[in-house]
Amino acid sequence: MMTNLLDFDLNGLIAFCEQLGEKAFRAKQLFRWIHQRGASDFDAMSDLAIALRTKLKGCAHIQGLPVISEHISSDGTIKWLFDVGDGNAVESVFIPEDDRGTLCVSSQAGCAVGCRFCSTGHQGFSRNLTTGEILAQLWFAEHTLRKRFASSDRIISNVVMMGMGEPLQNYAALVPALRAMLDDHGYGLSRRRVTVSTSGVVPMMDRLALDCPVALAVSLHAPSDPLRDNLVPLNRKYPLKELLDACRRYLDHAPRDFITFEYCMLDGVNDQVEHARELIALVKPPKGEAVRCKFNLIPFNPFPASGLTRSKQAQVLAFAQELSDAGIVTTVRKTRGDDIDAACGQLAGDVKDRTRASERMAKQRTVMLKPVT
């Protein structure tokens, strides 16, 4: 059986090469060929000994994901739908901006969390992606875009694990993928520029803080347990007090000095000024330690099964201003890629059942509201 070398971080590749009787520096050379140069042909790896290339061809390959479709938005957003087998598909979205290029990456085919406002959750869970399938999205996007733009410079400066699935429920595959993204022999991304988004898997948040602390975004969406129980079922297992305590612990290890709270704005459900005041009390309690944070307010993209509608813009701005007036940095997302259905929470492809589900995820341009001083 052939081994896919995309399944390894550098330590894993070193161990694999040692089994072939090769030294660690050979694994580093190989890792650079794969991730920095995008090579998939061992014969192209000119500084590897011919004997090693022959060994590799007999037991390994560098296997990306088949691309089902590519769509390019008028605003430059690009989305790819990848085939991960057995009728499953996942999507990645590239969002170009003046000062960065962000890739939104999926970690699962489907999702088991079942958030009420998330179309992927309504389709159900199929399976976890492998490390290689997670990394293949970045590997393909980075090197495809370099060729397309005729550039030898890095195109993708930021990775957000905000695509399909709950990353921390696929922890074993996630962490090696993150390490490859961060490794100087791989993509060399800063910990500040790699973000894991979670709905609040508290034990895995604590593990990530020790194993591979990157930037953290938490899907909050409600200021109280009864409301969050309804919107994010995982809250019944890890209620807000446990979640906020885990955020405080994470900040001791985090590369940024704040946690980002994602908050989907739902008309008449969680978008009233009173909800904003409850949030302020939650993250800046009168007694106790505040959680250093910023809020990202997300326009809801409706789908029939949710029974929910998008908050009106005036209500979103009033909500944002309440948070901002309390000294909390708050952003309001502006949707990117609408014309190609690449906005947050939309579905990809012709969905026939849960095994065909794929979430349209895109990190969106933000408008900063500065705290009042």
LOMAR-974983 format. One line per 10 residues: number of its first residue (from 0); for each residue x, z, y of C-alpha. Coordinates in Angstrom, 2 decimals, always signed. Example, Ala and Ser with C-alpha at 12.3 -4.5 7.8 and 13.67 -1.06 7.14 Angstrom:
<sites>
0 = +12.30,+7.80,-4.50 | +13.67,+7.14,-1.06
</sites>
This chain:
<sites>
0 = +0.00,+0.00,+0.00 | +1.36,-0.99,+3.41 | +1.82,+1.74,+6.03 | +0.60,+1.03,+9.56 | +3.38,+2.18,+11.89 | +0.87,+2.65,+14.72 | -0.29,+5.75,+12.83 | +2.91,+7.63,+13.74 | +4.16,+9.51,+16.76 | +7.97,+9.50,+17.04
10 = +8.48,+12.49,+14.74 | +6.24,+10.88,+12.15 | +8.17,+7.62,+12.38 | +11.48,+9.49,+12.05 | +10.20,+11.11,+8.84 | +9.03,+7.73,+7.54 | +12.42,+6.14,+8.25 | +14.23,+9.03,+6.59 | +12.26,+8.29,+3.43 | +13.74,+4.78,+3.62
20 = +17.23,+6.26,+3.94 | +17.49,+5.49,+7.66 | +18.70,+7.73,+10.47 | +16.59,+9.03,+13.35 | +18.08,+6.64,+15.93 | +16.71,+3.71,+13.91 | +13.22,+5.19,+14.22 | +13.67,+5.46,+17.98 | +14.70,+1.81,+18.15 | +11.68,+0.84,+16.07
30 = +9.33,+3.00,+18.17 | +10.56,+1.30,+21.35 | +10.03,-2.15,+19.84 | +6.46,-1.28,+18.89 | +5.27,+0.56,+21.98 | +7.51,-0.53,+24.84 | +7.78,-4.18,+23.83 | +4.55,-4.63,+21.89 | +6.29,-6.18,+18.90 | +4.48,-6.63,+15.59
40 = +7.00,-8.91,+13.85 | +9.96,-7.12,+12.29 | +12.06,-10.29,+12.48 | +11.84,-10.14,+16.29 | +13.50,-6.71,+16.34 | +16.96,-8.12,+16.84 | +18.93,-4.86,+17.10 | +17.66,-3.58,+13.75 | +19.83,-4.29,+10.72 | +18.57,-7.14,+8.55
50 = +18.50,-4.76,+5.58 | +16.16,-2.40,+7.45 | +13.90,-5.24,+8.55 | +13.68,-6.35,+4.91 | +12.76,-2.83,+3.80 | +10.09,-2.57,+6.50 | +8.51,-5.90,+5.56 | +8.11,-4.60,+2.02 | +6.28,-1.36,+2.87 | +4.97,-1.39,+6.44
60 = +3.20,-3.38,+9.10 | +2.09,-3.01,+12.71 | -1.64,-3.60,+12.56 | -3.81,-3.62,+15.68 | -7.60,-3.86,+15.85 | -9.53,-7.15,+15.72 | -11.11,-7.93,+19.09 | -14.81,-8.75,+18.87 | -15.27,-9.54,+22.54 | -13.74,-9.33,+26.00
70 = -15.64,-9.30,+29.28 | -14.21,-9.28,+32.80 | -16.18,-7.90,+35.73 | -16.21,-9.32,+39.22 | -14.50,-6.09,+40.34 | -11.64,-6.62,+37.86 | -12.81,-4.18,+35.20 | -12.12,-5.46,+31.68 | -13.80,-4.23,+28.53 | -12.85,-4.95,+24.96
80 = -14.98,-4.34,+21.89 | -12.87,-3.65,+18.78 | -13.89,-3.94,+15.13 | -12.94,-0.81,+13.17 | -14.52,-1.94,+9.90 | -17.72,-1.34,+7.93 | -19.89,-2.49,+10.82 | -18.37,-0.01,+13.27 | -17.17,-1.00,+16.73 | -15.51,+0.92,+19.55
90 = -14.80,-0.04,+23.10 | -11.97,+0.36,+25.60 | -12.27,-0.27,+29.32 | -9.46,-1.09,+31.76 | -10.13,-0.17,+35.40 | -7.64,-1.58,+37.93 | -7.23,+0.15,+41.27 | -4.76,-0.28,+44.11 | -2.56,+2.63,+43.03 | -3.18,+2.82,+39.28
100 = -4.44,+1.14,+36.14 | -6.63,+3.32,+33.95 | -7.57,+2.73,+30.32 | -10.59,+4.53,+28.87 | -10.04,+5.04,+25.11 | -12.41,+5.91,+22.24 | -11.62,+8.54,+19.60 | -14.57,+8.20,+17.19 | -17.04,+5.60,+16.01 | -20.23,+7.25,+17.21
110 = -20.47,+10.90,+18.18 | -21.85,+14.00,+16.48 | -22.33,+16.13,+19.61 | -25.65,+14.52,+20.55 | -25.77,+15.14,+24.29 | -29.23,+14.27,+25.55 | -28.03,+11.90,+28.29 | -25.48,+10.04,+26.11 | -26.58,+6.86,+24.39 | -23.76,+7.05,+21.83
120 = -24.94,+10.48,+20.73 | -28.41,+9.05,+20.10 | -26.88,+6.45,+17.74 | -25.27,+9.13,+15.55 | -21.80,+9.63,+14.09 | -20.03,+7.25,+11.73 | -16.41,+8.39,+11.43 | -13.24,+9.55,+13.14 | -10.71,+6.96,+14.23 | -7.18,+7.19,+12.85
130 = -4.19,+7.79,+15.09 | -3.36,+4.12,+14.70 | -6.85,+3.05,+15.79 | -6.65,+5.25,+18.88 | -3.17,+3.99,+19.79 | -4.07,+0.39,+18.95 | -6.43,+0.33,+21.94 | -3.58,+1.20,+24.34 | -1.04,-0.97,+22.48 | -3.30,-4.02,+22.72
140 = -4.41,-3.46,+26.31 | -0.95,-2.76,+27.72 | +0.79,-5.74,+26.17 | -2.12,-8.15,+26.56 | -2.28,-7.36,+30.27 | +1.50,-7.70,+30.71 | +1.34,-11.21,+29.27 | -1.75,-12.10,+31.26 | -0.25,-10.93,+34.56 | +3.25,-12.21,+33.65
150 = +4.67,-8.75,+34.32 | +7.40,-6.76,+32.64 | +6.29,-3.60,+34.46 | +3.91,-1.05,+32.99 | +0.29,-1.99,+33.70 | -1.53,+1.10,+32.43 | -0.51,+4.22,+34.34 | -3.39,+6.50,+33.27 | -5.21,+7.05,+29.98 | -8.52,+8.90,+29.77
160 = -9.94,+9.93,+26.40 | -13.46,+9.45,+27.73 | -14.70,+6.66,+25.51 | -16.83,+6.90,+22.43 | -16.73,+10.24,+20.61 | -15.63,+13.85,+21.14 | -11.80,+13.78,+21.06 | -11.37,+17.43,+20.08 | -13.49,+16.90,+16.97 | -10.83,+14.42,+15.84
170 = -7.91,+16.69,+16.63 | -5.56,+15.74,+13.78 | -5.55,+12.08,+14.83 | -5.72,+12.75,+18.57 | -2.56,+14.83,+19.05 | -0.06,+12.34,+17.52 | -1.67,+9.60,+19.63 | -1.24,+11.71,+22.77 | +2.38,+12.42,+21.88 | +3.09,+8.70,+21.50
180 = +1.53,+8.08,+24.91 | +3.74,+10.75,+26.49 | +6.98,+9.96,+24.64 | +9.74,+8.35,+26.74 | +10.46,+6.05,+23.79 | +6.77,+5.08,+23.77 | +4.59,+4.67,+26.84 | +6.28,+7.37,+28.92 | +3.08,+8.55,+30.60 | +3.01,+11.78,+32.57
190 = +0.96,+14.67,+31.18 | -0.89,+14.63,+34.51 | -1.94,+11.04,+33.88 | -3.35,+11.52,+30.38 | -6.75,+13.21,+30.32 | -8.76,+14.51,+27.38 | -12.49,+14.89,+28.02 | -14.39,+17.42,+25.91 | -17.93,+18.74,+25.73 | -16.42,+22.17,+25.09
200 = -14.92,+22.61,+21.60 | -13.42,+25.98,+22.52 | -11.04,+26.60,+19.56 | -9.54,+23.12,+19.91 | -9.12,+23.57,+23.67 | -6.94,+26.59,+22.89 | -4.95,+24.60,+20.31 | -4.45,+21.66,+22.67 | -3.11,+24.02,+25.34 | -0.31,+25.01,+22.95
210 = +0.24,+21.75,+21.04 | +0.02,+19.06,+23.71 | -1.27,+20.21,+27.11 | -2.49,+17.21,+29.09 | -5.04,+17.05,+31.90 | -8.44,+18.35,+30.83 | -11.94,+17.25,+31.80 | -14.93,+19.28,+30.61 | -18.42,+17.79,+30.36 | -20.35,+20.63,+31.97
220 = -23.67,+19.11,+33.17 | -25.52,+22.41,+33.68 | -24.99,+25.78,+35.41 | -26.84,+27.96,+32.86 | -26.95,+28.38,+29.10 | -30.67,+27.56,+28.64 | -30.32,+24.24,+30.49 | -26.98,+23.36,+28.90 | -28.36,+24.21,+25.43 | -30.92,+21.47,+26.05
230 = -28.49,+18.88,+27.45 | -25.33,+19.63,+25.42 | -26.26,+21.08,+22.00 | -22.67,+22.24,+21.41 | -23.34,+24.92,+24.04 | -25.36,+26.84,+21.44 | -22.11,+27.36,+19.52 | -19.79,+27.79,+22.50 | -21.83,+29.09,+25.45 | -20.73,+28.93,+29.06
240 = -18.89,+32.25,+29.18 | -16.72,+31.27,+26.20 | -16.19,+27.79,+27.65 | -15.18,+29.07,+31.10 | -12.83,+31.65,+29.56 | -11.20,+28.83,+27.54 | -10.78,+26.83,+30.75 | -9.00,+29.77,+32.39 | -6.67,+30.06,+29.40 | -5.99,+26.32,+29.43
250 = -4.91,+26.46,+33.07 | -1.96,+28.64,+32.05 | -0.53,+25.60,+30.23 | -2.11,+22.62,+32.01 | -0.02,+20.02,+33.88 | -2.53,+20.15,+36.74 | -3.64,+23.28,+38.56 | -7.33,+22.55,+38.05 | -9.90,+21.61,+35.41 | -12.16,+18.65,+36.14
260 = -15.83,+19.36,+35.46 | -17.87,+16.23,+34.72 | -21.50,+16.56,+35.80 | -24.08,+13.85,+35.02 | -26.77,+13.87,+37.73 | -30.26,+13.86,+36.20 | -33.28,+13.56,+38.43 | -35.26,+16.81,+38.59 | -33.29,+18.32,+35.70 | -29.93,+19.57,+36.97
270 = -29.58,+18.07,+40.45 | -31.22,+20.56,+42.80 | -29.30,+22.44,+45.48 | -30.20,+25.63,+43.61 | -28.31,+24.26,+40.60 | -25.29,+23.64,+42.82 | -25.43,+27.24,+44.01 | -25.56,+28.43,+40.40 | -22.49,+26.32,+39.66 | -20.64,+27.90,+42.56
280 = -21.46,+31.36,+41.22 | -20.38,+30.24,+37.74 | -16.90,+29.00,+38.70 | -16.35,+31.41,+41.61 | -18.01,+34.60,+40.41 | -18.39,+37.45,+42.95 | -16.60,+39.67,+40.43 | -14.00,+38.21,+38.14 | -11.49,+35.37,+38.10 | -12.45,+32.01,+39.56
290 = -11.87,+28.82,+37.58 | -9.64,+26.45,+39.56 | -11.59,+23.23,+39.34 | -12.95,+20.05,+40.89 | -16.33,+18.48,+40.20 | -16.95,+14.84,+39.34 | -20.61,+13.94,+39.86 | -21.63,+11.01,+37.65 | -24.63,+8.71,+38.21 | -26.71,+8.61,+35.04
300 = -27.16,+5.22,+33.37 | -30.67,+5.43,+31.88 | -31.60,+4.33,+28.37 | -35.11,+4.52,+26.89 | -34.53,+7.20,+24.24 | -33.29,+9.76,+26.76 | -36.47,+10.26,+28.76 | -34.22,+10.89,+31.78 | -33.73,+9.13,+35.11 | -30.91,+8.89,+37.63
310 = -30.81,+11.28,+40.58 | -31.51,+9.76,+43.96 | -28.42,+9.15,+46.08 | -29.57,+11.51,+48.85 | -29.97,+14.30,+46.29 | -26.51,+13.61,+44.84 | -24.93,+13.79,+48.29 | -26.77,+17.01,+49.16 | -25.61,+18.52,+45.85 | -22.05,+17.39,+46.50
320 = -22.06,+18.79,+50.01 | -23.22,+22.20,+48.75 | -20.22,+22.35,+46.40 | -17.87,+21.04,+49.06 | -19.08,+23.59,+51.61 | -18.14,+26.29,+49.09 | -14.56,+25.02,+49.08 | -14.77,+23.08,+45.81 | -13.26,+19.59,+45.80 | -16.07,+17.26,+44.75
330 = -16.13,+13.53,+44.01 | -19.06,+11.19,+43.48 | -18.39,+8.33,+41.10 | -19.14,+4.79,+42.14 | -19.97,+2.67,+39.12 | -17.49,+0.00,+38.07 | -18.19,-3.03,+35.88 | -21.98,-3.06,+36.20 | -22.15,-6.83,+35.81 | -20.56,-6.64,+32.36
340 = -22.41,-3.50,+31.21 | -19.20,-1.47,+31.41 | -20.64,+1.48,+33.30 | -20.54,+5.03,+32.00 | -22.84,+5.63,+29.03 | -24.05,+2.08,+28.40 | -24.02,+0.51,+24.93 | -21.84,-2.35,+23.76 | -22.84,-5.25,+21.58 | -26.00,-5.97,+19.65
350 = -26.80,-2.50,+18.32 | -28.78,-2.60,+15.08 | -28.18,+0.92,+13.82 | -25.81,+3.83,+14.33 | -22.93,+2.00,+12.63 | -23.07,-0.68,+15.37 | -23.01,+1.74,+18.27 | -20.34,+1.55,+20.93 | -20.38,+3.27,+24.29 | -19.75,+1.40,+27.55
360 = -17.29,+3.74,+29.18 | -15.53,+3.20,+32.49 | -13.74,+5.56,+34.76 | -15.21,+4.88,+38.16 | -13.95,+4.73,+41.72 | -14.47,+8.04,+43.50 | -15.39,+9.07,+47.03 | -13.70,+12.30,+48.04 | -15.61,+15.02,+49.85 | -13.08,+17.42,+51.35
370 = -13.88,+21.12,+51.34 | -14.85,+22.64,+54.65 | -12.10,+24.87,+55.98
</sites>
